[in-house]
């Protein structure tokens, strides 16, 4: 009873260990986080949120934790409104002059953009720009400038001119995105000549490099030509571009402005009319973009009406403000949508993780049950074997005593007959009398020895009866063991059925690709308590290929199925089994009996 309680305690301990979530008190390797960030930011965010305890980290660890978590959220396009820990990283990296300081400023500015604190965001971008200039990081300078333009953070002309000066200094002559940025900055400053110069040079560079930004810089170049009164040249550029590279419907907007500048109002109206079927088609699919395009078309129509002397619709001009306001609102809505969407994605991912943990707990529970059953069977078999040996020894001792008793009784009989024959001669010879006395004494000793043998025989008989009863009980235990073994096989089959990769091996056998083996070996190790590791340890001479065959045999797959999985003939599988058995016996002589199949040894 005590042993049963002991084993139950061990089983419960295993279950509690399996159910306990693992938390790390240190950050993962830098290379691991970098790889996850590039290939799977969802996994990086989940690793940091679910597995790392930030309270147990040092200050440096906390700073790295907030830095990588915010980067992962930004890569996921999630709302950064709750990522205020990035300011802890910013403070720490400022004090330690970390090389991550520039990127941390940008992350902090991105976080503030969600809280709409324009003054703080402006300050963070200024500091980030200063660091980028000091480090001469051209890519970062361009990114910061584009962000400032995109979100209309440049409020005054002086600041725009300063950014323009920095950009001109660091933009190389082979960088199309730099030219595009310069045209946008000059557009902000309303300097058409400069827009024309940089748009022209940028377009030539884009054509030379086959850069996809050619489409965008061409649109800037066309508007620069229109502003200089070169609408015919602009029309030629539009047609040339349209024939050389794929363009979108928004390219027609440049056609409209060009036709208006050329006073070809009918052509402009024809371009406007081409948009209406598109508006009707996508009105409910992308309502935000359709709303903006519709307002722009209305403004163009009002300009054409004014040019033709028709009444000017002032509400269409007011629509520009509506467009800007609508754009700002849509940015807020889009951010909120992304926040909700990413929250749902995170919750779904958490549910998937919980399901995986639950499956892992059931797997551990099944393995523990199998181990307990195996231990109980082993103990009962040892106990049964010990009883059988004790009974065998008792029977052998009883047999020897019976033989000795028969010999003693025969000797006594012979002695008594000799005494009777000598008694008639006792008076004639004194020597005979002494011989008779000796025989009588020997008979007495033998009788005493016989009495002792009778006593021992009775004891052995009682012992054998008792052992027979115990053996009967052991027989019952053997039957119980057989049932437990059958239960073990059933549970193993169930676990294999619920392990997808193992279940498909028998149900849908087909050749196993090299990339599938790690998953199969891992599943077998989980199911059979590190089966492949134990084989490697006990039999180092086995190759990786031998271990694979052993794992398939352990799963009780037939020779024909193994042959199909390995892409060889059944006879080759049989030969491979024999070679594996010979290797194992060379490593550990007589480990597998000569007449015992390899399958029986591996199953047990």
PEMO-V605246 format. One line per field, one symbol per residue. ss: DSSP state (H for helix, E for strand, L for the rest). phi: phi as a letter, one per 40 degrees, with the letter a starting at -180 (. if undefined). psi: psi as a letter, one per 40 degrees, with the letter a starting at -180 (. if undefined). Layout:
ss = ???
phi = ???
psi = ???
This chain:
ss = LHHHHHHHHHHHHHHHHHHLLLLELLLLLHHHHHHHHHHLHHHHHHHHHHHELHHHLLHHHHHHHHHHHHHHHHHLLLLLLLLLLHHHHHHHHHHHLLLLHHHHHHHHHHHHHHHLLHHHHHHHHHHHHHHHHHHLLHHHHHHHHHHHHHLLLLLLHHHHHHHHHHHHHHLLLLLHHHHHHHHHHHHHHLLHHHHHHHHHHHHHHHHHHLLLLHHHHHHHHHHHHHHLLLHHHHHHHHHHHHHHLLLLLLHHHHHHHHHHHLLLHHHHHHHHHHHHHHHHHHLLLLHHHHHHHHHHHHHHHHHHHHHLLLLLLHHHHHHHHHHHHHHHHHHHHHHHHHHHHHHHHHHHHHHHHHHHHHHHHHHHHHHHHHHHHHHHHHHHHHHHHHHHHHHHHHHHHHHHHHHHHHHHHHHHHHHHHHHHHHHLLLLLLHHHHHHHHHHHHHHHHHHHHHHHHHHHHHHHHHHHHHHHHHHHHHHHHHHHHHHHHHHHHHHHHHHHHHLHHHHHHHHLLLLLLHHHHHHHHHHHHHHLLLHHHHHHHHLLLLLHHHHHHHHHHHLLLLHHHHHHHHLLLHHHHHHHHHHHHHHHHHHLLLLLLLLLLHHHHHHL
phi = .cccccccccccccccccccccbcbacccdccccccccbaccccccdcccbbccccccdcccccccccccccccccgccccccccccccccccccbfcccccccdccccccccccfcccccccccccccccccccfccccccccccccccbfcccbcccccccccccccbcccbbccccccccccccccfbcccdccccccccccccccfcccddcccccccccccccgbcccccccdccccccbcbccccccccdccccccgccccccccccccccccccbdccbcccccccccccccdccccccccgcdcccccccccccccccccccccccccccccccccccccccccccccccccccccccccccccccccccccccccccccccccccccccccccccccccccccccccccccccccbcccacccccccccccccccccccccdccdccccccccccdcccccccccccccccccccccccccccccccccbdcccccccbcadccccccdcccccccccbfgdcccccccbccccccccccccccdcgccccccccccgbcdcccccccccccccccccbdgcbcdccccdccccc
psi = ddddddddddddddddddehihhieiiiiddddddddddgdddddddddddhhddeiidddddddddddddddddefihedefeeddddddddddefieeddddddddddddddefgdddddddddddddddddefgdddddddddddddefdhdidddddddddddddehiefhdddddddddddddefgdddddddddddddddddefheeddddddddddddddeefddddddddddddedihiidedddddddddddefgdddddddddddddddddededgdddddddddddddddddddddeeihhhddddddddddddddddddddddddddddddddddddddddddddddddddddddddddddddddddddddddddddddddddddddddddddddddddddddddddddeddedddhddddddddddddddddddddddddddddddddddddddddddddddddddddddddddddddddddddehddddddddghihhideedddddddddddfffddddddddgdehidddddddddddefiidddddddefiiddddddddddddddddddghedhidehidddddd.
